[in-house]
Amino acid sequence: MLLLVPRNGLGGTYIQALRQGLGDLGYVEGQNLLLEIRSAEGKPDRLAGLAAEILATRPDVLVTSGSEAILTLKRATSTVPIVMATVIDPVALGIAASLARPEGNLSGLAIMSLELTSKRLQLLKEAVPRLSRVAVLWNRANPGNVLQLKEVGTASQILGLRWHDAGVRGPDELPGAFEAIVGAKANGILAIEDSMLGSHPSRIVESVARARLPAIYAFRQFVDAGGLMSYGPNVPDSFRRSAVYVDKILKGAKPANLPIEQPTTFELVINLKTAKTLGLTIPQTLLKRADQVIE
């Protein structure tokens, strides 16, 4: 039995990728696989209840992603194997002893987001040379986001930027956060990757558009929804690759002995239609480095 707690409202895409990965390895639902799906729907306060619910079914493997969900499951069980489809720096978060030997009952794939946070700020500065004050949209309840915020401070100093703390604890706080962003006279936005924020891409992109500010995101789904730019690993591919961990564990491998993988490729996606709406001219040097340009 395999139970999955999808990370957010984008979970349908990720579940499809996981199913594809499992199918490629010979798993067929209803024959040699029972896949049950639970979603917190972007509400972290539901995670503890979901963890208790799925553990009561005595699963063979758990697949999940995002630091909040992973930490919740880690606290709930030290015996059931947990495959992490994506996680922010698991060593820094105390989830794993090391990437090579994670120890405990967890392994999987890691997004080393601390470095990516700096890179995203650099890309936004390159796209918007006049950028001077960046608003950082993040989830205060996410311990992984707290780590990334420290990197924001360091990178901002290097790039000569000031930054505005636009942290929220839930979607109900988004309207107030954007009012504060406008009031702080920010001229750019960095949205840090987070399952709760990732559950509301259209809502966030629409709020950014009303503020008429350029923004960079972690997930390309935000750009598909009309956002300006995104830079990060291919998350559906991480879910597809997590099937390899599931397969190894079901065949007897221990998570403690399975090294945690890191993504090897990253996507830069730019929406030129949004740039035109903002009156931005994206430098050719940046466009040439983009993996996809939406026109």
Buried (B, 14 or more C-beta within 10 A) or exposed (E): BBBBBBBBBBBEBBBEBBBBBBBEBEBEEEEEBEBEBBBBEBBBEBBBEBBEBBBEEEBEBBBBBBBBBBBBBBEBBEEBBBBBBBBBBBBBBEBBEEBEEBEBBBBBBBBBBBEBBBBBBBBBBBBBEEBBBBBBBBBBBBBBBBBBBEBBEEBBEEBEBEBBBBBBEBBEBBEEBBEBBEEBEBBBBBBBBBBBBBBBBBBBBBBBBEBEBBBBBBBBBBBBBBBBBBBBBBBBBBBBBBBBBBBBBBEEBEBBEBEBBEBEEEBBBBBBEBBEEBEBEBEEEBBEEBEEBBE
